[in-house]
């Protein structure tokens, strides 16, 4: 049943030993917090208010709790198996190559684009006093701010700075990030403290009441308004685990504490901002929450609120926020450049990319080829999508999709690697593990068909790479057959995506949905048939993942997060159905998990030690 010999598995286990072990608990915690406090805190509060009104405070709280459930599962796994590129590597240890590849691809799509989106945020803020960096454009019927050629050049320069600071090694990055993160703690804290002096309780009870849009938007705002995007940085301590001094103790602590600290900070920021709304200064109709996104405050929400206070000190502090518009997104872009590199490194260590992508620079102790690749790929995303608003939803959902493996991985590894030392042993795992899985699945579901249209197509679009790179070398698939299967799949998916989904029309959506599902089924069936019989279980072990993805996609279409004004599945019935469906998938996923040669090598290594 082994996919590789034990010698190769042992080499896989020892690979991270070439990385520098220099990060302390404070470094790991600050890496997570720097990843969390980026462009999201500067932009998300106003967009969130426009979706759910004052009740969006609950969105931040619910989002934080859901992410905490997800993080708790990873805290145990990261403590016993600390690895650089952690999240992208764990699925391979529990379910083999096919599941591991699909989730690695989704994680890759999100990781390499975050430095780009943070650079876009910096340029967008700078455009308020540097003319010619952005213009207004209409995309998919909505007006958004996009970067001009000059703005794109500015963003490229920023990503080169991110690259340079990462190039000189993890020790330099850790120290530099510590300074930035202290700043990123202080400025948001001072912001909500000052805004509480202008607090208007009437904003929470008048103008349509506490939930003027109803209950469903409270949940929809979590994935679509930048809320979950603002929490995603918790994973930094996990991704840098292979470079920590005491990873088994510090990685779980840094992960959990960062989520708790961020939840408290974001809830207070949203409370303060909503209470500080000054309707006459917004330039829109009083109580028109839905128009906040096109109001005068849309480009700089917190700075505008402070300037509208009429207090000279507050207006002066608003100028400091313009400086923070460089520091917060810039610091996050810096950290995520390293994360993107370690993601590519982790993918290469799972053999989904050629081995030279895992090359470690001996002088600086960093995955140099992966770092260069991540920077260049970020530029490729920058050119067709030169806008923060065009990228944020896609990044959020693609990332959260990969987080479903936390609870599954924890449960499977308790069965297949029960002897591994666990510095953090999550209590009540039989309850919290499925809750973590359901939390991630619901966030994906709440994103709605508008985002899932692209996510499903993007995930499926990566399957040909599995056929071309991994299957011939590791699964025993004939090279010619792999090449042809990959080409046919690529053409089929591109044509299907080009002519669909047209989700406003039910028939066109059904055709698009069925075609994509059939294409995945046929491609997977061929991979199973053409693989070495002793390795076919890796293909079947992924069936639950595709059923979950397409199932949530279909449910979203019929629910309040789909295109219908009167959905067939009203809220909250739809969410209950999605949760039950996800719970069933969780137990299927756990049953599909198995002991892989890589996890056996890790167990053997720790047993000898």
C-alpha positions as CSV (number, residue, x, y, z in Angstrom):
1,X,0.0,0.0,0.0
2,X,3.0,2.3,0.3
3,X,3.3,5.0,-2.3
4,X,7.0,5.6,-1.8
5,X,9.7,3.5,-0.1
6,X,10.6,4.1,3.5
7,X,13.9,5.7,2.6
8,X,12.2,8.4,0.6
9,X,9.7,8.9,3.5
10,X,12.5,9.3,5.9
11,X,14.1,11.9,3.7
12,X,10.7,13.7,3.6
13,X,10.7,13.6,7.4
14,X,14.2,15.1,7.8
15,X,13.9,17.9,5.1
16,X,13.0,20.7,7.5
17,X,16.2,20.1,9.5
18,X,18.0,22.4,6.9
19,X,15.9,25.3,8.0
20,X,17.1,27.8,10.6
21,X,15.5,27.2,14.1
22,X,15.5,30.8,15.4
23,X,11.9,31.9,16.0
24,X,10.7,32.4,19.6
25,X,7.2,32.3,20.9
26,X,7.0,36.1,20.6
27,X,8.2,35.9,17.0
28,X,5.6,33.3,16.1
29,X,2.8,35.2,17.9
30,X,3.8,38.4,16.2
31,X,4.0,36.7,12.8
32,X,0.4,35.6,13.3
33,X,-0.7,39.0,14.5
34,X,1.1,40.7,11.7
35,X,-0.6,38.4,9.2
36,X,-4.0,39.2,10.9
37,X,-3.7,43.0,11.2
38,X,-3.3,44.0,7.6
39,X,-5.5,45.8,5.1
40,X,-8.6,44.0,6.5
41,X,-8.9,46.2,9.6
42,X,-8.6,49.4,7.5
43,X,-11.2,48.5,4.9
44,X,-13.6,45.8,6.2
45,X,-15.6,47.7,8.9
46,X,-17.5,49.9,6.5
47,X,-18.1,47.2,3.9
48,X,-19.4,44.9,6.7
49,X,-21.8,47.6,8.0
50,X,-23.1,48.0,4.5
51,X,-24.1,44.3,4.4
52,X,-25.5,43.6,7.9
53,X,-25.8,47.0,9.6
54,X,-25.0,47.3,13.3
55,X,-25.5,43.5,13.7
56,X,-22.2,43.0,11.9
57,X,-20.6,43.2,15.3
58,X,-21.9,39.7,15.7
59,X,-20.3,38.7,12.4
60,X,-16.9,39.6,13.8
61,X,-17.6,37.7,17.0
62,X,-19.0,34.6,15.2
63,X,-16.2,34.7,12.6
64,X,-13.6,34.8,15.4
65,X,-15.2,31.9,17.3
66,X,-15.4,29.8,14.1
67,X,-11.8,30.5,13.2
68,X,-10.8,29.7,16.8
69,X,-12.5,26.3,16.5
70,X,-10.4,25.8,13.3
71,X,-7.2,26.9,14.9
72,X,-7.7,24.6,18.0
73,X,-7.5,21.6,15.7
74,X,-4.4,22.8,14.0
75,X,-2.8,23.7,17.3
76,X,-2.6,20.0,18.3
77,X,-1.4,18.9,14.9
78,X,1.2,21.7,14.6
79,X,2.5,20.9,18.1
80,X,3.2,17.3,17.3
81,X,4.3,17.8,13.7
82,X,5.7,21.3,13.2
83,X,6.5,21.9,9.6
84,X,7.2,24.9,7.4
85,X,4.3,25.1,4.9
86,X,2.3,23.3,7.5
87,X,-1.3,23.5,6.4
88,X,-0.4,22.6,2.8
89,X,1.4,19.4,4.0
90,X,-0.9,17.8,6.6
91,X,-3.5,16.5,4.1
92,X,-0.9,14.4,2.4
93,X,0.0,12.8,5.7
94,X,-3.5,11.6,6.4
95,X,-5.2,11.1,3.0
96,X,-2.4,10.7,0.4
97,X,-1.6,12.5,-2.7
98,X,-4.9,13.3,-4.5
99,X,-6.6,15.0,-1.5
100,X,-3.3,16.6,-0.6
101,X,-2.8,17.9,-4.1
102,X,-6.3,19.5,-4.4
103,X,-6.1,21.3,-1.0
104,X,-2.5,22.3,-1.7
105,X,-3.6,23.8,-5.0
106,X,-6.4,25.8,-3.3
107,X,-4.0,27.0,-0.6
108,X,-1.4,27.9,-3.2
109,X,-3.9,30.1,-5.0
110,X,-4.6,32.1,-1.9
111,X,-1.1,32.3,-0.5
112,X,0.6,33.7,-3.5
113,X,-2.0,36.4,-4.0
114,X,-2.0,37.9,-0.4
115,X,1.2,39.9,-0.9
116,X,-0.3,41.2,-4.1
117,X,-3.6,42.3,-2.4
118,X,-1.7,43.9,0.4
119,X,0.5,45.9,-2.0
120,X,-2.8,46.9,-3.8
121,X,-4.2,48.1,-0.5
122,X,-1.1,50.3,0.1
123,X,-1.3,51.9,-3.4
124,X,-5.1,52.4,-3.1
125,X,-4.7,54.4,0.2
126,X,-1.8,56.3,-1.3
127,X,-4.0,57.3,-4.2
128,X,-5.9,59.7,-1.9
129,X,-2.9,62.1,-2.0
130,X,-0.8,60.8,-5.0
131,X,-2.8,61.3,-8.2
132,X,-2.7,58.8,-11.0
133,X,-2.3,55.6,-9.1
134,X,-5.9,54.4,-9.4
135,X,-9.0,54.9,-11.5
136,X,-12.6,53.9,-11.2
137,X,-13.7,51.0,-13.4
138,X,-16.8,48.9,-13.8
139,X,-16.3,45.1,-13.3
140,X,-19.2,42.7,-13.4
141,X,-21.6,45.6,-13.2
142,X,-20.0,47.0,-10.0
143,X,-17.8,50.1,-9.7
144,X,-14.4,49.4,-8.2
145,X,-11.1,51.2,-7.8
146,X,-8.3,49.6,-9.9
147,X,-4.7,50.4,-10.2
148,X,-3.3,52.2,-13.2
149,X,-0.1,51.3,-14.9
150,X,1.8,53.6,-12.5
151,X,-0.1,52.1,-9.6
152,X,0.9,48.5,-10.7
153,X,4.5,49.6,-10.9
154,X,4.3,51.0,-7.4
155,X,2.8,47.7,-6.2
156,X,5.6,45.7,-7.9
157,X,8.2,47.8,-6.1
158,X,6.5,47.0,-2.8
159,X,6.6,43.2,-3.5
160,X,10.3,43.5,-4.3
161,X,10.8,45.1,-0.8
162,X,8.8,42.1,0.7
163,X,11.1,39.8,-1.3
164,X,14.3,41.5,-0.1
165,X,13.4,41.4,3.6
166,X,12.5,37.7,3.3
167,X,15.7,36.9,1.3
168,X,18.0,37.8,4.1
169,X,16.7,35.1,6.3
170,X,14.1,34.2,8.9
171,X,16.1,35.9,11.7
172,X,16.0,39.3,10.0
173,X,12.3,38.8,9.1
174,X,11.4,37.9,12.7
175,X,13.1,41.0,14.1
176,X,11.8,43.4,11.5
177,X,8.3,42.0,11.8
178,X,8.4,42.4,15.6
179,X,8.9,46.2,15.3
180,X,6.0,46.4,12.7
181,X,3.6,44.4,14.8
182,X,4.1,46.6,17.9
183,X,3.0,49.5,15.7
184,X,0.1,47.4,14.3
185,X,-1.1,46.7,17.9
186,X,-0.9,50.3,19.0
187,X,-2.6,52.1,16.1
188,X,-5.8,50.1,16.0
189,X,-6.1,50.2,19.8
190,X,-5.7,54.0,19.8
191,X,-8.2,54.2,17.0
192,X,-11.1,52.5,18.7
193,X,-10.3,54.3,22.0
194,X,-10.6,57.7,20.3
195,X,-13.7,56.7,18.3
196,X,-15.5,55.7,21.5
197,X,-15.4,59.4,22.5
198,X,-17.7,60.0,19.5
199,X,-19.9,57.0,20.2
200,X,-23.7,57.3,19.2
201,X,-25.8,54.6,20.7
202,X,-28.6,55.7,18.4
203,X,-26.8,54.1,15.5
204,X,-27.5,50.7,17.0
205,X,-31.2,51.1,17.8
206,X,-32.5,53.7,15.2
207,X,-32.2,53.6,11.4
208,X,-33.8,50.2,11.0
209,X,-32.8,48.7,14.4
210,X,-29.9,46.4,15.3
211,X,-30.3,44.1,12.3
212,X,-31.9,46.2,9.5
213,X,-31.1,43.7,6.8
214,X,-32.2,40.6,8.7
215,X,-30.3,37.7,10.1
216,X,-28.9,36.0,7.0
217,X,-26.5,39.0,6.1
218,X,-24.9,38.6,9.5
219,X,-23.4,35.3,8.3
220,X,-23.0,36.4,4.7
221,X,-20.7,39.2,5.8
222,X,-18.2,36.8,7.4
223,X,-16.8,35.5,4.1
224,X,-17.7,38.4,1.7
225,X,-17.0,41.6,3.6
226,X,-13.4,40.9,4.5
227,X,-14.1,39.6,8.0
228,X,-12.7,36.1,7.6
229,X,-10.0,37.5,5.4
230,X,-8.9,39.6,8.4
231,X,-8.5,36.5,10.6
232,X,-6.6,34.3,8.1
233,X,-3.2,35.4,9.4
234,X,-3.5,33.0,12.4
235,X,-1.9,30.4,10.2
236,X,1.5,32.1,10.1
237,X,2.7,30.4,13.3
238,X,1.8,27.1,11.7
239,X,3.6,27.8,8.4
240,X,6.8,28.9,10.1
241,X,6.7,26.0,12.5
242,X,9.8,24.3,11.0
243,X,11.9,27.4,11.9
244,X,10.8,27.7,15.6
245,X,13.2,27.1,18.5
246,X,10.6,25.2,20.5
247,X,7.8,24.5,18.0
248,X,5.9,21.9,20.0
249,X,5.4,24.3,22.8
250,X,5.2,27.7,21.1
251,X,3.3,27.0,17.8
252,X,0.0,25.9,19.5
253,X,0.2,28.8,22.0
254,X,0.9,31.4,19.4
255,X,-1.9,30.2,17.1
256,X,-4.6,30.1,19.8
257,X,-3.7,33.4,21.5
258,X,-3.4,35.3,18.2
259,X,-7.0,34.4,17.3
260,X,-8.4,35.4,20.7
261,X,-6.5,38.7,20.6
262,X,-7.6,39.5,17.1
263,X,-11.3,38.7,17.9
264,X,-11.3,41.2,20.8
265,X,-9.5,43.8,18.8
266,X,-11.9,43.5,15.7
267,X,-15.1,43.5,17.8
268,X,-14.0,46.7,19.6
269,X,-13.0,48.4,16.3
270,X,-16.4,47.5,14.7
271,X,-18.3,48.7,17.7
272,X,-16.4,52.0,17.8
273,X,-16.7,52.6,14.1
274,X,-20.5,51.8,13.9
275,X,-21.1,54.1,16.9
276,X,-19.1,56.9,15.3
277,X,-21.1,56.9,12.0
278,X,-22.0,60.5,11.3
279,X,-24.8,60.3,8.7
280,X,-24.7,63.9,7.5
281,X,-20.9,63.6,6.9
282,X,-21.4,60.3,4.9
283,X,-23.2,62.1,2.1
284,X,-25.9,59.4,1.8
285,X,-29.5,59.1,3.0
286,X,-29.8,58.7,6.8
287,X,-30.1,55.1,7.8
288,X,-29.2,53.8,4.3
289,X,-26.8,51.1,5.4
290,X,-26.6,49.5,2.0
291,X,-25.1,52.7,0.5
292,X,-22.2,52.9,2.9
293,X,-19.9,51.3,0.3
294,X,-20.4,54.2,-2.1
295,X,-20.3,56.9,0.6
296,X,-17.6,59.6,1.1
297,X,-16.0,57.4,3.8
298,X,-15.5,54.4,1.5
299,X,-11.8,54.9,0.7
300,X,-10.7,55.6,4.3
301,X,-13.3,54.6,6.9
302,X,-11.5,55.2,10.2
303,X,-9.7,58.4,9.0
304,X,-13.0,59.8,7.8
305,X,-14.8,59.0,11.1
306,X,-12.0,60.7,13.1
307,X,-12.0,63.8,10.8
308,X,-15.8,64.0,11.1
309,X,-15.6,64.2,14.9
310,X,-14.7,67.9,14.8
311,X,-11.9,67.4,17.3
312,X,-8.5,68.7,16.2
313,X,-6.6,66.0,18.0
314,X,-8.6,63.3,16.3
315,X,-8.2,64.8,12.9
316,X,-4.4,64.9,13.5
317,X,-4.5,61.2,14.4
318,X,-6.3,60.5,11.1
319,X,-3.1,61.6,9.3
320,X,-1.3,58.9,11.3
321,X,-3.7,56.4,9.9
322,X,-2.6,57.3,6.4
323,X,0.9,56.3,7.5
324,X,-0.5,53.0,8.9
325,X,-2.0,52.4,5.5
326,X,1.6,51.6,4.5
327,X,2.6,49.8,7.7
328,X,-0.3,47.4,8.3
329,X,-0.8,46.1,4.7
330,X,3.0,46.3,4.1
331,X,3.7,44.2,7.2
332,X,1.2,41.6,6.2
333,X,2.5,41.5,2.7
334,X,6.0,41.0,4.1
335,X,4.9,38.0,6.2
336,X,2.8,36.5,3.5
337,X,5.6,36.6,1.0
338,X,7.4,34.2,3.3
339,X,4.3,32.2,3.7
340,X,3.8,31.9,-0.1
341,X,7.4,30.7,-0.4
342,X,6.9,28.1,2.3
343,X,3.7,27.0,0.7
344,X,5.5,26.3,-2.6
345,X,8.3,24.6,-0.6
346,X,5.7,22.4,1.2
347,X,4.0,21.5,-2.1
348,X,7.4,20.5,-3.5
349,X,8.2,18.4,-0.4
350,X,4.9,16.5,-1.2
351,X,6.3,16.0,-4.7
352,X,3.5,18.0,-6.4
353,X,6.2,20.2,-7.8
354,X,9.7,19.3,-9.0
355,X,12.2,19.0,-6.1
356,X,14.3,22.1,-6.9
357,X,11.4,24.2,-5.6
358,X,12.3,22.8,-2.1
359,X,16.0,24.0,-2.4
360,X,17.2,25.7,0.8
361,X,19.7,28.6,0.5
362,X,22.5,27.4,2.8
363,X,23.7,30.9,3.8
364,X,20.3,32.4,4.8
365,X,18.4,29.2,5.5
366,X,15.4,30.0,3.3
367,X,13.6,28.2,0.4
368,X,15.1,30.6,-2.2
369,X,13.6,29.1,-5.4
370,X,10.2,29.0,-3.8
371,X,10.6,32.7,-2.7
372,X,11.5,33.8,-6.2
373,X,8.6,31.8,-7.7
374,X,6.1,33.2,-5.2
375,X,7.1,36.8,-6.0
376,X,6.8,36.3,-9.7
377,X,3.5,34.5,-9.5
378,X,2.2,37.4,-7.4
379,X,2.9,39.7,-10.3
380,X,1.0,37.5,-12.6
381,X,-2.1,37.9,-10.4
382,X,-1.5,41.6,-10.1
383,X,-1.8,42.3,-13.8
384,X,-5.3,40.9,-14.5
385,X,-6.8,41.7,-11.1
386,X,-5.3,45.1,-10.1
387,X,-7.8,45.8,-7.2
388,X,-8.2,44.9,-3.5
389,X,-11.9,44.4,-4.0
390,X,-11.5,42.0,-6.9
391,X,-9.2,39.6,-4.9
392,X,-10.4,39.7,-1.3
393,X,-13.4,37.4,-1.6
394,X,-11.6,34.8,-3.7
395,X,-8.6,34.7,-1.4
396,X,-10.9,34.2,1.7
397,X,-12.9,31.3,0.4
398,X,-9.9,29.5,-1.3
399,X,-8.1,29.7,2.0
400,X,-10.9,28.6,4.3
401,X,-11.6,25.6,2.0
402,X,-8.2,24.3,3.0
403,X,-9.0,24.7,6.7
404,X,-11.6,21.9,6.6
405,X,-8.7,19.5,7.1
406,X,-7.9,20.7,10.7
407,X,-10.6,18.6,12.5
408,X,-10.3,15.7,10.0
409,X,-6.5,15.6,10.3
410,X,-6.6,15.7,14.1
411,X,-9.0,12.8,14.3
412,X,-7.2,10.7,11.7
413,X,-3.7,11.3,13.3
414,X,-5.0,10.2,16.7
415,X,-5.7,6.9,15.0
416,X,-2.6,6.6,12.7
417,X,0.0,8.4,14.9
418,X,-1.3,7.8,18.4
419,X,2.3,7.5,19.7
420,X,3.4,11.0,18.7
421,X,4.0,13.4,21.5
422,X,1.3,16.1,21.7
423,X,2.4,19.2,23.7
424,X,-1.2,20.5,23.3
425,X,-3.9,17.8,23.5
426,X,-7.2,19.3,22.5
427,X,-9.9,18.4,25.0
428,X,-13.3,17.1,23.8
429,X,-11.8,16.4,20.4
430,X,-14.8,14.2,19.4
431,X,-16.9,17.4,19.7
432,X,-14.5,20.2,18.8
433,X,-13.0,18.4,15.7
434,X,-16.3,18.2,13.8
435,X,-17.2,21.7,15.0
436,X,-14.0,23.0,13.4
437,X,-14.8,21.2,10.2
438,X,-18.3,22.5,10.1
439,X,-17.1,26.0,10.9
440,X,-14.9,26.0,7.8
441,X,-17.5,24.4,5.6
442,X,-20.2,26.9,6.6
443,X,-17.9,29.9,5.9
444,X,-17.4,28.4,2.4
445,X,-21.1,27.9,2.0
446,X,-22.0,31.5,3.2
447,X,-19.8,33.0,0.5
448,X,-22.6,32.1,-1.9
449,X,-22.6,31.2,-5.6
450,X,-21.0,34.5,-6.7
451,X,-17.8,33.3,-5.1
452,X,-18.2,29.6,-5.4
453,X,-18.6,29.9,-9.2
454,X,-15.0,30.9,-9.3
455,X,-13.7,28.8,-6.5
456,X,-15.0,25.5,-7.9
457,X,-13.7,26.2,-11.4
458,X,-10.3,27.3,-10.0
459,X,-9.9,24.1,-7.9
460,X,-10.9,21.9,-10.8
461,X,-8.6,23.8,-13.1
462,X,-5.6,22.6,-11.2
463,X,-6.2,18.9,-11.7
464,X,-4.3,18.6,-14.9
465,X,-1.1,19.5,-13.0
466,X,-1.5,16.4,-10.9
467,X,-1.6,14.3,-14.1
468,X,1.4,16.0,-15.6
469,X,3.7,16.3,-12.5
470,X,2.8,13.7,-9.8
471,X,0.9,10.8,-11.4
472,X,3.6,9.6,-13.8
473,X,6.4,9.7,-11.1
474,X,4.5,8.6,-8.0
475,X,1.3,6.8,-9.0
476,X,2.6,4.6,-11.8
477,X,0.4,6.3,-14.5
478,X,1.7,6.0,-18.0
479,X,3.3,9.3,-19.1
480,X,1.5,9.5,-22.4
481,X,-1.8,8.8,-20.8
482,X,-1.2,11.4,-18.1
483,X,-0.3,14.1,-20.7
484,X,-3.4,13.4,-22.8
485,X,-5.7,13.2,-19.7
486,X,-4.4,16.5,-18.4
487,X,-4.8,18.3,-21.8
488,X,-8.3,17.0,-22.3
489,X,-9.3,18.0,-18.7
490,X,-7.7,21.4,-19.1
491,X,-9.6,22.2,-22.3
492,X,-12.9,20.8,-21.0
493,X,-12.7,22.9,-17.8
494,X,-11.7,26.1,-19.6
495,X,-14.5,25.7,-22.2
496,X,-17.1,24.9,-19.4
497,X,-15.9,27.9,-17.3
498,X,-15.9,30.2,-20.3
499,X,-19.5,29.5,-21.3
500,X,-20.8,29.4,-17.7
501,X,-22.1,29.4,-15.1
502,X,-24.7,32.1,-15.9
503,X,-26.2,31.3,-12.5
504,X,-29.1,33.8,-12.9
505,X,-30.6,31.3,-15.4
506,X,-31.4,28.0,-13.7
507,X,-31.0,25.8,-16.7
508,X,-27.6,27.2,-17.6
509,X,-26.4,26.8,-14.0
510,X,-27.5,23.1,-13.9
511,X,-25.7,22.5,-17.2
512,X,-22.5,24.1,-15.9
513,X,-22.7,22.3,-12.5
514,X,-23.3,18.9,-14.2
515,X,-20.5,19.4,-16.7
516,X,-17.9,20.3,-14.1
517,X,-19.0,17.4,-11.9
518,X,-18.8,14.9,-14.7
519,X,-15.4,16.2,-15.8
520,X,-14.0,15.7,-12.3
521,X,-15.6,12.2,-12.1
522,X,-14.2,11.0,-15.4
523,X,-10.7,12.5,-14.7
524,X,-10.6,10.9,-11.2
525,X,-11.9,7.6,-12.6
526,X,-9.1,7.6,-15.2
527,X,-6.5,8.4,-12.5
528,X,-7.8,5.5,-10.4
529,X,-7.8,3.1,-13.4
530,X,-4.4,4.1,-14.7
531,X,-2.6,4.1,-11.3
532,X,-0.7,1.3,-9.7
533,X,-3.3,-0.9,-8.0
534,X,-1.5,-0.6,-4.7
535,X,-1.9,3.2,-4.8
536,X,-5.5,3.5,-6.1
537,X,-6.7,4.1,-2.5
538,X,-5.3,7.6,-2.7
539,X,-7.8,8.5,-5.4
540,X,-10.8,7.0,-3.6
541,X,-9.7,8.7,-0.4
542,X,-10.5,12.0,-1.9
543,X,-14.2,11.3,-3.0
544,X,-15.6,13.0,0.1
545,X,-13.8,16.3,-0.7
546,X,-15.4,16.7,-4.2
547,X,-18.8,15.6,-2.9
548,X,-18.5,18.3,-0.1
549,X,-17.4,21.0,-2.5
550,X,-20.1,20.4,-5.1
551,X,-22.7,19.8,-2.5
552,X,-22.1,23.1,-0.8
553,X,-22.1,24.8,-4.2
554,X,-25.5,23.3,-5.0
555,X,-27.0,24.2,-1.6
556,X,-25.8,27.8,-1.9
557,X,-27.6,28.1,-5.2
558,X,-30.9,27.2,-3.7
559,X,-30.4,29.1,-0.4
560,X,-30.4,32.8,0.5
561,X,-26.8,33.1,-0.7
562,X,-27.8,32.2,-4.2
563,X,-29.2,34.4,-7.0
564,X,-32.9,33.9,-6.3
565,X,-34.8,36.7,-4.5
566,X,-37.1,34.1,-2.9
567,X,-34.8,31.1,-2.2
568,X,-36.2,27.6,-2.1
569,X,-34.3,27.1,1.1
570,X,-34.9,30.1,3.4
571,X,-32.5,31.1,6.3
572,X,-31.8,29.5,8.8
573,X,-33.1,26.1,7.3
574,X,-30.5,26.3,4.6
575,X,-27.6,26.7,7.1
576,X,-29.0,23.8,9.3
577,X,-29.0,21.6,6.2
578,X,-25.5,22.7,5.2
579,X,-24.2,22.0,8.8
580,X,-25.8,18.5,8.9
581,X,-24.4,17.7,5.4
582,X,-21.0,18.9,6.5
583,X,-21.1,16.7,9.6
584,X,-21.8,13.6,7.5
585,X,-18.9,14.5,5.2
586,X,-16.7,14.9,8.2
587,X,-17.2,11.3,9.3
588,X,-16.7,10.1,5.8
589,X,-13.5,12.1,5.5
590,X,-12.2,10.6,8.8
591,X,-13.1,7.1,7.6
592,X,-11.2,7.7,4.4
593,X,-8.0,8.7,6.3
594,X,-5.2,6.1,6.4
595,X,-1.6,5.6,7.5
596,X,0.8,6.9,4.9
597,X,4.5,6.1,4.6
598,X,5.3,9.8,5.5
599,X,3.4,9.7,8.8
600,X,5.0,6.3,9.5
601,X,8.5,7.8,9.0
602,X,7.6,10.7,11.3
603,X,6.4,8.3,14.0
604,X,9.5,6.1,13.6
605,X,11.8,9.2,13.8
606,X,10.3,10.5,17.0
607,X,10.2,7.0,18.5
608,X,14.0,6.6,18.0
609,X,14.6,10.1,19.4
